[in-house]
């Protein structure tokens, strides 16, 4: 094990123990940097070259860890952390195929056991060859720590301002939480060690291949897909009629009210998009592969199916837009709309692969997913939800305060613009959480810090005593039509 790798692994473990105990924020990115350096030093010692896609996965993984530092909401941060782990694992393994991309994104977990023995052997070898030098390093470190503690304590007692700055910068380490910090330090140490070991000796997941399916004849293969294309074309023709004739006419003919037409249509079209991708995958597995005519047939049939499905994606997003305009934006609605939008991107990538070759398709799909998660976190979903509902209130004077109360501190800038007593009712719970939180700077997101600056020591007082039912409209536009039994804020 290279000495630089060992120091980077130890730094990761120490920073994990000191910084990760109070929560997640900028500290996660700070811990990830020495872990990435440990992998880089180990790969360089093993004579591995830095390839372009490796750099893309590594930079993308670190960029995803910016989301917890910016957003107070836990759900986009969780998605970003999971995606960052997957990209980091891909950077270490360098996979290309579909199976390799899937296994490579999880492959870091398989290196944990072997990395422990590798790390122990590396430490033993270094200790045996340089006992005197390690003794000098140890003594120098002890002396430096003692000097920092002694003079830091003297300066802190001499100046209150310096004491405040020093207290805000230094982690709050107490004896009571020592077992928890020890566990975090061990996890950081093992994680960095596994990353370094994988970088030095990656598993070649691309060596595992999936046998192609049995080749079908042209008629047997093409006939079901042509029929499916005709069905899609008929559906889209009706959608065009809806756009020209208006939604009111269609709802009158189908006995559907506004909410039912918009909501139910979206879910069906979302499932249609997912099933179409499955059909395309199976069709490619059994496609005829005899020559140029077969390739032209496959590209024509599947390209048409992809193009028609893109229009279905657009129709689904339009229905979700109608529903959101009528009943407001929620976490579930923005999430499934984002998934539908990403599925549209995948369809475009499949069409591009059909025209220019499918060599880069697995990595392009993975990169698009990571970019989508990053963009989703950066746009601040909770802030966007609050902003849309506040703007909708200005138009319809209808808002669900009970739902908005459960959003994170990212929603404070938008909710702060509501008139009283709606403002106090919407912000009461968030302000209570901010007041009770004493997380240090490195475990606090920018969204939470901005909310603290906006609210300060504000107290809702009596204005938030009775918020139940406040803000709901009386014209049926918020809770649905009279004949609609669904709650518009019900996830289903």
C-alpha positions in Angstrom: 0.0 0.0 0.0 1.5 3.4 -0.9 2.1 5.8 1.9 -0.1 8.5 0.4 -2.9 6.0 0.2 -2.5 5.1 3.9 -2.5 8.7 5.0 -5.6 9.5 2.9 -7.4 6.4 4.4 -6.5 7.5 7.9 -7.6 11.1 7.2 -11.0 9.8 5.9 -11.5 7.8 9.1 -10.6 10.7 11.4 -12.8 13.2 9.5 -15.7 10.7 9.6 -15.4 10.4 13.3 -15.2 14.2 13.9 -17.6 15.6 11.3 -20.4 13.1 10.6 -21.9 12.7 14.1 -24.1 15.8 14.0 -25.8 15.4 10.6 -25.2 15.6 6.9 -24.2 18.7 5.0 -20.8 20.0 3.7 -19.1 17.4 5.9 -20.0 14.6 3.6 -18.1 16.2 0.7 -15.2 17.0 3.0 -15.0 13.3 4.0 -15.3 12.1 0.4 -12.3 14.1 -0.9 -9.6 12.2 1.0 -11.4 8.9 0.2 -11.2 9.8 -3.5 -7.5 10.7 -3.1 -6.8 7.4 -1.5 -8.3 5.6 -4.5 -6.4 7.9 -6.9 -3.0 7.2 -5.2 -3.7 3.4 -5.1 -4.7 3.4 -8.8 -1.5 5.4 -9.8 0.7 3.0 -7.8 -1.0 0.1 -9.6 -0.2 1.8 -13.0 -3.8 2.4 -13.9 -4.5 5.3 -16.2 -7.2 7.9 -15.6 -9.6 7.4 -18.5 -12.2 10.0 -19.6 -15.2 8.1 -18.3 -13.5 7.4 -15.0 -13.1 11.1 -14.6 -16.7 11.7 -15.5 -18.0 9.2 -12.9 -15.6 10.6 -10.2 -16.4 14.3 -10.8 -20.1 13.5 -11.1 -20.1 11.6 -7.8 -18.4 14.5 -6.0 -20.8 16.9 -7.6 -23.8 14.9 -6.3 -22.5 15.4 -2.7 -23.0 19.1 -3.1 -26.7 18.5 -2.9 -26.8 17.7 0.9 -24.7 20.8 1.4 -27.2 23.0 -0.4 -30.6 21.5 0.4 -32.2 20.9 3.8 -34.8 18.4 2.4 -33.8 14.9 3.1 -35.3 13.1 0.1 -33.3 14.7 -2.7 -30.2 14.5 -0.6 -30.8 10.7 -0.1 -31.1 10.2 -3.8 -27.9 12.2 -4.4 -25.9 10.2 -1.8 -27.0 6.9 -3.3 -26.2 8.1 -6.8 -22.8 9.4 -5.7 -22.0 6.0 -4.2 -23.0 4.3 -7.5 -20.9 6.7 -9.6 -17.9 6.3 -7.3 -18.1 2.6 -7.7 -18.4 2.9 -11.5 -15.3 5.1 -11.5 -13.3 2.4 -9.7 -14.5 -0.5 -11.9 -14.8 1.2 -15.3 -17.6 -0.9 -16.7 -19.1 -0.5 -20.2 -21.9 -3.2 -20.7 -25.4 -3.2 -19.3 -24.6 -5.9 -16.8 -21.2 -4.4 -16.0 -22.8 -1.0 -15.3 -25.3 -2.5 -13.0 -22.9 -4.7 -11.1 -20.1 -2.1 -11.2 -22.4 0.5 -9.4 -22.7 -1.9 -6.5 -19.2 -3.6 -6.8 -17.6 -1.5 -4.1 -19.5 -3.5 -1.5 -17.8 -6.7 -2.7 -14.3 -5.3 -2.0 -14.8 -4.6 1.7 -13.6 -8.0 3.1 -10.6 -8.3 0.8 -9.6 -4.7 1.4 -9.2 -5.2 5.2 -6.5 -7.9 4.7 -4.9 -5.7 2.0 -4.8 -2.8 4.4 -3.4 -4.8 7.3 -0.6 -6.2 5.1 0.3 -2.8 3.8 0.5 -1.3 7.4 2.6 -4.3 8.6 5.0 -4.0 5.7 5.5 -0.3 6.3 5.9 -0.6 10.0 8.5 -3.4 9.5 10.6 -1.4 7.1 10.5 2.1 8.7 10.0 1.7 12.5 12.3 4.7 13.2 10.6 7.0 10.8 7.1 6.1 12.1 8.4 6.9 15.6 9.5 10.3 14.5 6.1 11.0 12.9 4.2 9.8 15.9 6.3 12.0 18.3 6.0 15.0 16.1 2.2 14.6 15.8 1.8 14.3 19.6 3.9 17.4 20.2 1.9 19.4 17.6 -1.4 18.4 19.1 -0.2 19.3 22.6 0.9 22.8 21.4 -2.4 23.4 19.7 -4.4 22.4 22.7 -2.3 24.5 25.2 -2.0 27.7 23.2 -5.5 27.4 21.7 -6.9 27.2 25.2 -4.8 30.2 26.3 -5.9 32.4 23.4 -9.5 31.3 23.7 -9.5 32.3 27.4 -7.9 35.6 26.5 -10.3 36.7 23.8 -14.1 35.9 23.7 -14.3 36.5 20.0 -11.5 34.1 19.3 -13.2 31.6 21.5 -16.4 31.9 19.6 -14.6 31.4 16.3 -12.7 28.5 17.6 -15.8 26.9 19.0 -17.7 27.2 15.8 -14.9 25.7 13.8 -14.0 22.8 16.0 -16.2 19.7 16.2 -18.1 19.2 19.5 -16.6 15.9 20.7 -17.9 14.5 24.0 -17.4 11.3 25.9 -21.0 10.3 25.7 -21.1 10.0 21.9 -17.7 8.3 21.6 -19.0 4.9 20.6 -21.1 6.5 17.8 -18.1 8.5 16.6 -15.9 5.4 16.7 -18.4 3.6 14.5 -18.5 6.5 12.1 -14.7 6.6 12.0 -14.5 2.8 11.4 -17.1 3.1 8.5 -15.1 5.9 6.9 -11.8 4.0 7.3 -13.2 0.8 5.8 -15.0 2.7 3.0 -11.8 4.5 2.0 -9.8 1.3 2.2 -12.3 -0.5 0.0 -12.2 2.3 -2.5 -8.4 2.2 -2.6 -8.3 -1.6 -2.9 -10.8 -1.5 -5.8 -8.9 1.2 -7.6 -5.8 -0.9 -7.4 -7.4 -4.2 -8.3 -10.9 -3.7 -9.8 -13.2 -6.5 -10.7 -13.8 -6.7 -14.4 -17.6 -7.0 -14.4 -17.6 -6.6 -18.2 -16.2 -10.1 -18.4 -19.7 -11.4 -17.4 -21.7 -11.6 -20.6 -25.4 -12.2 -21.3 -26.1 -14.6 -24.1 -28.2 -13.0 -26.9 -31.7 -14.3 -27.3 -32.9 -16.6 -30.0 -33.1 -14.8 -33.4 -36.7 -14.5 -34.7 -37.9 -14.3 -38.2 -38.7 -10.9 -39.7 -42.5 -11.5 -39.7 -42.6 -13.1 -36.3 -40.6 -10.3 -34.8 -42.0 -7.3 -36.7 -45.8 -8.0 -36.7 -46.5 -7.5 -33.0 -44.4 -4.3 -33.0 -46.1 -2.9 -36.1 -49.5 -3.6 -34.4 -48.3 -1.8 -31.3 -47.1 1.2 -33.4 -50.6 1.4 -35.0 -52.2 1.4 -31.5 -49.9 4.2 -30.4 -50.7 6.2 -33.5 -54.5 5.8 -33.0 -54.1 7.0 -29.4 -52.0 10.0 -30.4 -54.6 10.9 -33.1 -57.2 11.0 -30.4 -54.9 13.2 -28.3 -54.6 15.6 -31.2 -58.4 15.7 -31.4 -58.5 16.6 -27.7 -56.0 19.4 -28.2 -58.1 20.8 -31.1 -61.6 20.2 -29.6 -60.8 21.1 -26.0 -60.8 19.2 -22.8 -64.3 20.2 -21.8 -65.8 18.4 -24.8 -63.9 15.2 -24.1 -64.8 15.3 -20.4 -68.5 15.8 -21.3 -68.4 12.8 -23.6 -66.5 10.5 -21.2 -68.3 11.5 -18.0 -64.9 12.3 -16.3 -64.4 15.4 -14.3 -61.3 17.6 -14.6 -59.3 15.9 -11.8 -60.0 12.4 -12.9 -59.1 13.1 -16.5 -55.8 14.7 -15.6 -54.7 12.4 -12.8 -55.7 9.0 -14.1 -54.4 9.7 -17.5 -51.0 10.5 -16.2 -50.5 7.3 -14.3 -51.6 5.1 -17.3 -49.3 7.0 -19.6 -46.4 6.6 -17.2 -46.9 2.8 -17.1 -47.2 2.8 -20.9 -43.8 4.5 -21.1 -42.2 2.0 -18.7 -43.7 -1.0 -20.5 -42.6 0.4 -23.9 -39.0 0.5 -22.7 -39.3 -3.2 -21.6 -40.8 -4.1 -25.0 -37.8 -2.4 -26.7 -35.3 -4.2 -24.6 -36.9 -7.6 -25.4 -37.3 -6.7 -29.0 -33.6 -6.0 -29.3 -32.8 -9.3 -27.6 -34.8 -11.3 -30.2 -34.3 -9.0 -33.2 -33.3 -10.6 -36.6 -29.6 -10.1 -37.2 -29.1 -11.4 -40.7 -27.7 -8.4 -42.5 -28.3 -4.8 -43.7 -32.0 -5.4 -44.4 -32.6 -6.7 -40.9 -30.8 -3.8 -39.4 -33.0 -1.4 -41.4 -36.1 -3.2 -40.3 -35.1 -3.1 -36.6 -34.2 0.6 -36.8 -37.4 1.5 -38.6 -39.8 -0.3 -36.4 -38.2 0.5 -33.0 -37.4 4.0 -34.1 -41.0 4.6 -34.9 -42.1 3.1 -31.5 -39.6 5.4 -29.7 -40.8 8.5 -31.5 -44.5 7.7 -30.8 -43.6 7.0 -27.1 -42.0 10.4 -26.9 -45.3 11.9 -27.8 -46.9 9.8 -25.1 -44.3 11.2 -22.7 -45.3 14.7 -23.7 -49.0 13.9 -23.3 -48.3 12.6 -19.8 -46.4 15.6 -18.7 -49.2 17.9 -20.1 -51.7 16.0 -18.0 -49.6 16.4 -14.9 -49.3 20.1 -15.7 -53.1 20.4 -15.8 -53.5 18.6 -12.5 -50.8 20.6 -10.8 -52.4 23.8 -12.1 -55.7 22.8 -10.6 -54.6 21.3 -7.3 -51.1 22.3 -6.6 -47.6 20.7 -6.7 -46.6 18.0 -4.2 -43.5 15.9 -3.6 -45.0 12.8 -5.3 -46.1 14.8 -8.3 -42.8 16.5 -9.0 -41.0 13.2 -8.5 -43.0 11.1 -10.9 -43.0 14.0 -13.4 -39.2 14.1 -13.2 -39.1 10.3 -13.7 -41.3 10.6 -16.8 -39.1 13.4 -18.2 -36.0 11.2 -17.7 -37.7 8.3 -19.4 -38.2 10.6 -22.4 -34.4 11.3 -22.3 -33.7 7.6 -22.3 -35.9 7.2 -25.4 -34.0 9.9 -27.2 -30.7 8.1 -26.3 -32.1 4.9 -27.6 -33.0 6.6 -30.9 -29.5 8.1 -31.1 -28.0 4.7 -30.5 -30.0 3.3 -33.3 -28.6 5.9 -35.7 -25.0 6.2 -34.5 -24.3 2.9 -32.6 -25.1 1.5 -29.2 -21.5 1.3 -27.8 -22.0 4.3 -25.5 -25.7 3.7 -24.7 -25.3 2.0 -21.2 -22.9 4.7 -20.0 -25.0 7.5 -21.5 -28.2 6.2 -19.7 -26.3 6.0 -16.4 -24.9 9.5 -16.9 -28.3 10.9 -17.7 -29.7 9.4 -14.5 -27.0 10.9 -12.4 -27.4 14.3 -14.2 -31.1 14.1 -13.5 -30.6 13.4 -9.8 -28.1 16.3 -9.6 -30.5 18.7 -11.4 -33.4 17.5 -9.2 -31.5 18.4 -6.1 -30.1 21.7 -7.3 -33.6 23.0 -8.3 -34.7 22.6 -4.7 -37.9 20.5 -5.0 -39.4 21.7 -1.7 -38.7 25.3 -2.7 -40.3 24.8 -6.1 -43.3 23.1 -4.5 -43.8 26.0 -2.1 -43.3 28.6 -4.8 -45.9 27.0 -7.1 -48.5 26.7 -4.4 -47.9 30.3 -3.3 -48.3 31.5 -6.9 -51.4 29.4 -7.3 -52.9 31.0 -4.1 -52.4 34.4 -5.6 -54.6 33.3 -8.6 -57.2 31.0 -6.9 -57.0 32.0 -3.2 -56.8 28.3 -2.4 -53.9 26.6 -0.6 -53.3 23.5 1.6 -51.4 24.9 4.6 -51.4 21.5 6.3 -49.4 20.0 3.5 -47.0 22.9 3.2 -46.2 22.9 6.9 -44.4 19.6 6.4 -41.9 20.9 3.9 -38.2 21.5 4.8 -36.4 24.8 5.3 -35.8 25.1 1.6 -39.4 26.2 1.3 -39.0 29.2 3.6 -38.2 31.9 1.0 -41.5 31.2 -0.9 -43.7 30.6 2.2 -42.4 33.8 3.8 -44.2 35.8 1.1 -47.7 34.5 2.2 -50.0 36.9 3.9 -50.9 36.5 7.6 -52.0 34.3 9.2 -51.2 31.9 6.4 -47.5 32.8 6.7 -47.3 32.0 10.4 -49.2 28.7 10.0 -47.0 27.6 7.2 -43.7 28.5 8.9 -44.5 27.6 12.5 -43.3 24.0 12.3 -40.2 24.9 10.3 -39.2 27.7 12.7 -39.7 25.3 15.7 -37.3 22.8 14.1 -34.7 25.5 13.3 -34.8 26.8 16.9 -34.3 23.3 18.4 -31.5 22.5 16.0 -27.9 23.1 17.2 -26.0 21.5 14.3 -22.5 22.9 13.6 -21.7 24.8 10.4 -20.3 21.7 8.6 -23.6 19.7 9.2 -25.9 22.6 8.2 -27.1 23.0 4.6 -27.2 26.3 2.8 -31.0 26.1 2.6 -31.2 25.9 6.4 -28.8 28.8 6.9 -30.8 30.9 4.5 -34.0 30.1 6.3 -32.4 31.1 9.6 -31.4 34.4 8.1 -34.9 35.1 6.8 -36.8 34.1 10.0 -34.2 35.2 12.6 -35.9 35.1 16.1 -39.4 35.5 14.7 -42.1 34.0 16.8 -45.5 33.2 15.1 -47.3 33.7 18.5 -51.1 33.8 18.5 -51.3 34.0 14.7 -50.6 30.3 14.4 -52.9 29.0 17.2 -55.7 27.7 15.0 -54.4 26.7 11.5 -56.5 23.7 11.0 -58.4 24.0 7.7 -57.0 27.4 7.0 -56.4 28.2 3.4 -58.7 25.6 1.8 -60.8 27.0 -1.0 -64.6 26.9 -0.9 -65.2 26.6 -4.6 -64.1 22.9 -5.0 -60.8 23.8 -6.8 -58.6 22.6 -3.9 -60.2 19.5 -2.6 -61.6 18.3 -5.9 -65.0 18.4 -7.5 -68.1 17.4 -5.6 -68.3 14.1 -7.4 -64.6 13.4 -7.0 -63.9 11.2 -3.9 -60.2 11.8 -4.2 -58.1 14.1 -2.0 -55.9 16.0 -4.4 -53.0 15.8 -1.9 -53.4 12.0 -1.6 -50.4 10.4 -3.2 -52.6 7.9 -5.0 
